[in-house]
Structure formats: structure tokens, C-alpha cells
Amino acid sequence: MLPQLRQSLRPARRPLNELLRTRVVSALVKPRRVDDYLELIDPLWSVQYVRARVVRIHEETRRAVSLWLQPNELWRGFRAGQYVRLTISNRGVQYSRCFSLSSAPADGLPLRVTIQTVVDGCVSEWARQYVQVGDIVEVSQALGEFVLPHAVPRRLLFITGGSGITPVMSLARQLTHERFTGELYWLHYSRDEVILADELADLERTLPGLRLFVHNTGRRCGVLSRNHFSEEQLHRSVPEYRSCEVYACGPAALIEDVTGLFRERGLLDRLQVEHFLPSRRVPIAGQQACRVEFQRSAVVSTGTGSLLDRAEASGLLPRFGCRMGVCRSCVCRKISGVVRNELTGRVSTEPDEDIQLCISTACSDVVLDL
């Protein structure tokens, strides 16, 4: 009976959601939430959140897996190259992390995310070991500006490393759907197995202007490869690189090398970068314990560390996502005090400024609207 009820209600959910979001309905169901009741009918149904069902799982390499996600009607679509914040439950605890979509908008639904296992990665561990078809997850709306302009340049260069291939695969798949006829150069660096290798091979056959260069940077016979990104290698593969619009995504070391080269050559305006991990953090010399007041919670903390860590150590549960300064889920209003952004070294001294809790530390007594 319940499956038939879900099916019959599905076409009516959009107009019903408008009604269920009203204050009157919220007041009637207090202290519960409207979503608590909707979950009993269909776990995918929500008036607030984009929930998605895992409909397919595919092992890409020994350390990477692709998940296909069918979102509910609150999903608003995305542009190739964007990412989502994925929230899952792993052994009874909720975790949120950011992952690029590796499918393209023209592929239609379901969406695809490709996740590589990382050490102590709660979400990647779940994707590798515990996820099952039928599981329900939560995804944010699409985020990020790592996208192609509407008027696509005729000469493109992609530089990727490891799992940084995922948003660029989305870009390439979209270009294929749009029958791109310009020049596309792609340098990919991988220590061992190449994620989405079969799709790369397909793209070489279907995208006429694509010239692909795959470089193995791992050890061979115990000797570390010298096959890393360099200007010499770039010039050898792509002599015209100065006239290309460049999209780069990958490990921090690769991105730093690419950014450094393009800065030296005065080409930063041609480079767009997506960070999967933050660059090396700016060291904080002689950090001293400072008092932090979480004003709305009436909690005070004295110590060191990121403001997010200190809030959690004080028993608070601020919203967060990537914990590395990318997704901006943990943005909070600083009422007063001085804080330092560990990624950029920028010091915030003005009152009433928005800061990111996960990458900010206190340099004086601080008051936060939390």
C-alpha cells in the first residue's frame, strides 16, 4: 500500500511543499518538524532539503567509487564543473563533505559523484565499504564557480591530478554533448590507477579536438618518477599553452606549481583553479590562548586551535562541510575581535565581519554570533 501511496503523491509534491512550508503547518506539528512526518511516507520527501536515493554504485579503481544519485524535486540543476555538499550517516554519525559532480548536466538524472578513498575519510570510507543501492543521502544545491563561460573559448587546456579529474570530466562530457569543435589539450597526472580511465579513452574517440597526455607520477621499480608537471613538459605537450584558457584541479602541490608558473608568465587571468585540498596553511608563530565567547549560546572557550574545533570542544554543533575552507558552510558573523585566516594569512580586525570557522583562529579575545 505504501509504495502505491508514494507513487500517487509524487506528482503533487511540488504544490504540496509550498503549503507544508507555511508557518501555520509548522506550528501545528511542533515540537516535531514537517519532514519527520513526510519521511514516514517517503524517505526522499522533504520540504527543506534535497534528498537523493543511491540508485547505482560502480567501482572505478581500487580506491575510487562512483555513486549515481536520484534527487527529489527540490534539486535545481547544475552547471558542469560544480560540486555539492554530500551529507551521509556513517555508523550512526552524520558527516558532510564536498564532492564535484562527475556527470554533466546534459547527461540528465541521476547525478554522479566519484569519490576517492582518503585516510581517515569518514565519507569516503562509507562510499567504499558501506553504501548500498537504496540508501538516502542529503545533497546541497550545486555550488562553485569552476565552470566554462557561456561562450566557450576555442582553445582550452585542462590540467588535472588524481581525483581532481572529476569536475573536469563533467566539463569534458558537457563539451561532448555540445559538439565542441575547438582545440582541447588535457594533461592528467596520476600516481597509479587513473580514475574514469575508460571515459577518458571514450572522449579521445568522440571529441575530435582532444589531445590527451596521461602522466604516471608514482614509483617504478622503487624509483620515484620525475614525470611531474613542469614548464618544460607543458611546452613540449602544448606549445600554444599561452593562448589557452586553462582549468586546473588536483592536489595542492600540483595547483601550487601550475599557479606559480602562470603567475611568473603573467597568465593568471587565463587560469581557473578548483582546490580539492587547501594549500599549505600559513604558520602561526607563537599562537597564544585567547578567549572566545559564543554569544548566542552563552558559552566561553579559552585555548587555541580553529574556531570550529573550539566550538565543538565546547559542546556546540555549528554547521560545517569540508573543514578546509572550500565550501563556506561554516561561515559565522564575528561581532568583535581579531581572527586570522590560516589559508591566506589575512587578519580580520573589523567588527561585524563574516569569517569561516574551520580555517580561522583567534588572535585576541573574540565574540562570535553563535
C-alpha positions as CSV (number, residue, x, y, z in Angstrom):
1,M,0.0,0.0,0.0
2,L,2.8,2.5,0.9
3,P,4.6,2.2,-2.4
4,Q,1.3,3.0,-4.3
5,L,0.8,6.0,-2.0
6,R,4.3,7.3,-2.7
7,Q,3.7,6.9,-6.4
8,S,0.4,8.7,-6.3
9,L,1.6,11.6,-4.3
10,R,4.8,12.2,-6.3
11,P,3.3,14.5,-9.0
12,A,1.6,16.6,-6.3
13,R,4.6,17.1,-4.1
14,R,5.7,20.4,-5.6
15,P,2.4,22.3,-4.8
16,L,2.1,20.4,-1.5
17,N,5.6,21.5,-0.4
18,E,4.5,25.2,-0.7
19,L,1.7,24.5,1.7
20,L,3.7,22.4,4.1
21,R,6.4,25.2,4.4
22,T,3.9,27.7,5.8
23,R,4.1,28.8,9.4
24,V,0.6,27.5,10.1
25,V,1.6,23.9,9.3
26,S,4.9,24.3,11.2
27,A,3.0,25.4,14.3
28,L,0.6,22.5,14.0
29,V,3.3,19.9,14.0
30,K,5.5,21.4,16.8
31,P,7.6,20.2,18.5
32,R,8.2,17.9,15.6
33,R,9.2,19.0,12.0
34,V,7.1,18.6,8.9
35,D,9.9,16.4,7.4
36,D,9.6,14.0,10.4
37,Y,6.1,13.0,9.1
38,L,7.0,13.1,5.4
39,E,9.8,10.6,6.0
40,L,7.2,8.1,7.2
41,I,5.5,8.2,3.8
42,D,8.7,8.5,1.6
43,P,12.2,9.0,3.0
44,L,13.1,11.0,-0.1
45,W,10.4,13.6,0.6
46,S,11.4,16.9,2.3
47,V,10.2,20.4,2.2
48,Q,13.6,21.8,3.1
49,Y,16.4,19.6,1.9
50,V,17.5,18.0,-1.4
51,R,17.5,14.3,-0.5
52,A,18.7,11.7,-3.0
53,R,18.5,8.0,-3.4
54,V,21.6,6.0,-4.3
55,V,20.5,4.1,-7.5
56,R,23.8,2.7,-8.8
57,I,27.3,2.0,-7.5
58,H,30.3,1.4,-9.6
59,E,33.9,0.7,-8.5
60,E,36.2,2.8,-10.7
61,T,39.5,1.8,-9.2
62,R,40.7,0.0,-6.0
63,R,40.3,3.4,-4.2
64,A,37.6,5.2,-6.0
65,V,33.8,4.6,-6.5
66,S,31.1,6.3,-8.4
67,L,27.6,6.8,-6.9
68,W,24.6,7.7,-9.0
69,L,22.1,9.8,-7.0
70,Q,18.4,10.4,-7.9
71,P,17.5,13.7,-6.1
72,N,14.0,14.8,-5.1
73,E,12.1,17.6,-6.7
74,L,13.9,20.3,-4.8
75,W,17.0,19.9,-6.9
76,R,17.5,22.9,-9.1
77,G,20.2,21.6,-11.5
78,F,23.8,22.5,-12.0
79,R,26.5,23.6,-14.4
80,A,29.3,21.4,-15.5
81,G,32.3,21.7,-13.1
82,Q,30.2,22.5,-9.9
83,Y,30.2,20.5,-6.7
84,V,27.7,19.5,-4.0
85,R,28.0,19.1,-0.2
86,L,27.1,15.5,0.5
87,T,25.7,14.5,3.9
88,I,25.6,10.9,4.9
89,S,25.2,8.8,8.0
90,N,28.1,6.5,8.8
91,R,27.7,4.2,11.8
92,G,25.1,6.5,13.4
93,V,27.0,9.8,12.9
94,Q,26.3,12.4,10.2
95,Y,29.2,13.7,8.1
96,S,29.2,16.3,5.3
97,R,31.9,16.6,2.7
98,C,32.1,18.4,-0.7
99,F,32.4,16.4,-3.9
100,S,32.4,17.5,-7.5
101,L,29.8,16.1,-9.9
102,S,31.5,13.9,-12.4
103,S,28.5,13.8,-14.7
104,A,27.4,16.6,-17.0
105,P,24.0,18.5,-17.0
106,A,23.3,17.1,-20.4
107,D,23.6,13.6,-19.0
108,G,20.3,14.2,-17.2
109,L,19.4,12.5,-13.9
110,P,20.6,10.7,-11.9
111,L,23.6,12.7,-10.8
112,R,27.1,11.1,-10.4
113,V,29.7,11.8,-7.8
114,T,33.0,9.9,-7.9
115,I,34.7,9.6,-4.5
116,Q,38.3,8.5,-3.8
117,T,39.2,6.9,-0.5
118,V,41.3,9.1,1.8
119,V,43.0,8.2,5.1
120,D,40.5,8.7,8.0
121,G,37.9,9.9,5.5
122,C,34.5,9.2,7.1
123,V,32.5,9.8,3.9
124,S,34.9,8.1,1.6
125,E,35.0,5.1,3.9
126,W,31.2,4.9,3.8
127,A,31.3,5.2,0.0
128,R,33.9,2.4,-0.3
129,Q,32.6,0.0,2.3
130,Y,29.0,0.6,3.5
131,V,26.9,2.3,0.9
132,Q,24.1,0.3,-0.7
133,V,21.6,0.9,-3.5
134,G,18.5,2.5,-2.0
135,D,20.4,4.5,0.7
136,I,19.1,8.1,1.2
137,V,21.6,10.9,1.4
138,E,21.3,14.7,1.5
139,V,22.9,17.0,-1.1
140,S,23.2,20.7,-1.2
141,Q,22.2,22.7,-4.3
142,A,25.1,23.0,-6.8
143,L,28.0,25.2,-5.6
144,G,31.2,26.6,-7.1
145,E,32.4,28.8,-10.0
146,F,34.7,26.3,-11.7
147,V,32.6,26.5,-14.9
148,L,33.0,27.3,-18.5
149,P,31.7,30.6,-19.8
150,H,28.6,30.6,-21.9
151,A,30.7,31.5,-24.9
152,V,33.2,28.6,-24.8
153,P,36.7,29.5,-25.8
154,R,38.0,27.8,-29.0
155,R,41.3,26.7,-27.3
156,L,41.2,25.0,-23.9
157,L,43.7,23.4,-21.6
158,F,42.8,21.1,-18.7
159,I,45.4,20.2,-16.1
160,T,44.3,17.6,-13.5
161,G,45.8,15.3,-10.9
162,G,44.3,12.3,-9.1
163,S,40.6,12.8,-8.1
164,G,40.9,16.3,-9.5
165,I,39.8,14.7,-12.7
166,T,36.1,14.6,-11.6
167,P,34.9,18.2,-12.2
168,V,36.9,18.4,-15.4
169,M,35.3,15.2,-16.6
170,S,32.0,17.0,-16.1
171,L,33.3,19.8,-18.3
172,A,34.5,17.4,-21.0
173,R,31.3,15.4,-21.0
174,Q,29.3,18.7,-21.5
175,L,31.6,19.8,-24.3
176,T,31.0,16.4,-26.0
177,H,27.2,16.8,-25.7
178,E,27.5,20.3,-27.2
179,R,29.7,19.0,-30.1
180,F,32.7,21.2,-29.3
181,T,34.9,21.5,-32.3
182,G,37.7,23.6,-30.9
183,E,41.1,22.6,-29.6
184,L,41.3,20.8,-26.2
185,Y,44.5,19.8,-24.5
186,W,44.4,17.7,-21.4
187,L,47.3,16.9,-19.1
188,H,46.4,14.4,-16.3
189,Y,48.7,13.2,-13.5
190,S,48.2,10.0,-11.5
191,R,50.3,8.0,-9.1
192,D,48.8,4.7,-10.1
193,E,45.3,3.9,-11.5
194,V,43.5,6.6,-13.5
195,I,40.0,7.4,-12.2
196,L,37.4,7.2,-15.0
197,A,40.1,5.9,-17.4
198,D,37.5,4.2,-19.7
199,E,35.7,7.5,-20.1
200,L,38.9,9.3,-20.9
201,A,39.5,6.8,-23.7
202,D,36.0,7.3,-25.0
203,L,36.5,11.0,-25.0
204,E,39.6,10.6,-27.2
205,R,37.4,8.9,-29.8
206,T,34.3,11.2,-29.6
207,L,35.8,14.6,-29.0
208,P,37.7,15.4,-32.3
209,G,39.9,18.2,-31.0
210,L,41.1,16.5,-27.8
211,R,44.8,15.8,-27.3
212,L,45.3,13.8,-24.1
213,F,48.5,13.3,-22.1
214,V,48.4,11.0,-19.1
215,H,51.5,11.1,-16.9
216,N,52.3,8.5,-14.2
217,T,53.9,10.1,-11.2
218,G,54.2,7.0,-9.0
219,R,57.2,4.8,-8.2
220,R,58.5,2.3,-10.7
221,C,61.0,-0.4,-9.5
222,G,61.3,1.6,-6.3
223,V,62.4,4.8,-8.0
224,L,60.2,7.9,-7.8
225,S,59.0,9.1,-11.2
226,R,60.2,12.5,-12.4
227,N,57.1,12.7,-14.6
228,H,55.6,15.7,-12.7
229,F,54.2,19.0,-14.0
230,S,56.8,21.4,-15.3
231,E,57.0,24.3,-17.8
232,E,59.3,22.2,-20.0
233,Q,56.8,19.3,-20.0
234,L,53.9,21.7,-20.6
235,H,55.6,23.5,-23.5
236,R,56.5,20.1,-25.0
237,S,52.9,18.8,-24.9
238,V,51.1,22.1,-25.5
239,P,53.3,24.7,-27.3
240,E,50.3,27.0,-27.6
241,Y,49.5,27.0,-23.9
242,R,49.9,30.8,-23.6
243,S,46.8,31.2,-25.8
244,C,44.7,28.6,-24.0
245,E,42.0,29.2,-21.3
246,V,43.2,26.9,-18.5
247,Y,41.2,24.9,-16.0
248,A,43.2,23.1,-13.3
249,C,42.1,20.8,-10.4
250,G,44.1,18.4,-8.3
251,P,46.3,18.0,-5.2
252,A,47.7,21.2,-3.5
253,A,51.3,20.6,-4.8
254,L,50.1,20.4,-8.4
255,I,47.9,23.5,-8.1
256,E,50.7,25.5,-6.5
257,D,53.1,24.5,-9.3
258,V,50.6,25.5,-12.0
259,T,49.6,28.7,-10.3
260,G,53.3,29.6,-9.7
261,L,54.1,29.1,-13.4
262,F,51.2,31.1,-14.7
263,R,51.9,33.9,-12.2
264,E,55.5,34.1,-13.4
265,R,54.4,34.3,-17.0
266,G,51.7,36.9,-16.4
267,L,48.9,34.5,-17.4
268,L,46.9,34.2,-14.2
269,D,43.9,35.8,-15.9
270,R,43.8,32.8,-18.2
271,L,43.8,30.3,-15.3
272,Q,40.8,29.0,-13.3
273,V,41.6,26.7,-10.4
274,E,39.5,24.3,-8.2
275,H,41.0,23.3,-4.9
276,F,40.3,19.8,-3.6
277,L,42.6,20.4,-0.6
278,P,43.8,23.7,0.8
279,S,47.3,24.9,0.0
280,R,49.8,24.8,2.8
281,R,48.5,26.7,5.7
282,V,50.2,29.9,6.8
283,P,52.1,29.1,10.0
284,I,51.1,31.0,13.1
285,A,54.1,31.9,15.1
286,G,53.7,31.8,18.9
287,Q,49.9,31.4,18.9
288,Q,48.6,32.2,22.4
289,A,45.4,31.1,24.1
290,C,42.6,33.6,23.6
291,R,39.1,33.9,25.0
292,V,36.3,33.2,22.6
293,E,32.7,34.0,23.5
294,F,29.9,32.2,21.6
295,Q,27.4,34.9,22.4
296,R,24.0,33.3,21.4
297,S,25.0,30.0,23.2
298,A,26.3,31.8,26.3
299,V,29.5,29.7,26.2
300,V,33.1,30.8,26.6
301,S,36.2,29.0,25.5
302,T,39.9,29.7,26.3
303,G,42.5,28.0,24.3
304,T,44.0,27.6,20.8
305,G,43.0,25.9,17.5
306,S,40.5,26.7,14.9
307,L,37.3,28.4,15.9
308,L,35.3,25.4,14.6
309,D,37.3,22.9,16.8
310,R,36.9,25.2,19.8
311,A,33.1,25.5,19.3
312,E,32.8,21.7,19.0
313,A,35.0,21.2,22.1
314,S,32.6,23.5,24.0
315,G,29.7,21.2,23.1
316,L,28.3,23.4,20.3
317,L,27.2,22.0,16.9
318,P,27.9,24.7,14.3
319,R,27.2,23.8,10.7
320,F,30.2,22.7,8.6
321,G,31.1,20.9,5.4
322,C,34.6,20.4,4.1
323,R,36.5,21.6,7.2
324,M,39.2,23.0,4.8
325,G,38.0,26.4,3.7
326,V,36.3,25.4,0.4
327,C,32.6,25.1,0.9
328,R,31.9,28.0,3.2
329,S,29.3,26.0,5.2
330,C,30.7,27.2,8.5
331,V,30.6,31.0,7.8
332,C,29.8,32.8,11.0
333,R,29.4,36.5,12.0
334,K,32.3,37.8,14.1
335,I,30.9,40.5,16.4
336,S,34.3,41.7,17.7
337,G,37.9,40.7,18.0
338,V,40.8,39.8,15.7
339,V,41.0,36.5,13.9
340,R,43.4,35.1,11.3
341,N,42.6,33.1,8.2
342,E,45.1,30.3,8.2
343,L,44.9,29.7,4.5
344,T,45.6,33.2,3.3
345,G,47.2,34.8,6.4
346,R,44.6,37.6,6.2
347,V,43.8,39.2,9.6
348,S,40.2,40.3,10.2
349,T,40.1,43.2,12.7
350,E,36.8,45.0,11.9
351,P,33.6,44.2,13.9
352,D,30.6,42.5,12.3
353,E,32.6,40.6,9.6
354,D,31.7,37.1,8.3
355,I,34.5,34.5,8.8
356,Q,35.0,30.8,8.2
357,L,35.2,28.9,11.5
358,C,37.2,26.0,10.1
359,I,40.2,28.0,9.0
360,S,40.1,30.9,11.4
361,T,42.0,31.2,14.7
362,A,41.7,33.9,17.4
363,C,44.4,36.5,17.7
364,S,42.7,38.3,20.6
365,D,39.5,38.0,22.6
366,V,36.7,37.3,20.1
367,V,32.9,37.4,20.3
368,L,31.0,35.3,17.7
369,D,27.3,35.2,16.8
370,L,26.9,31.5,17.6
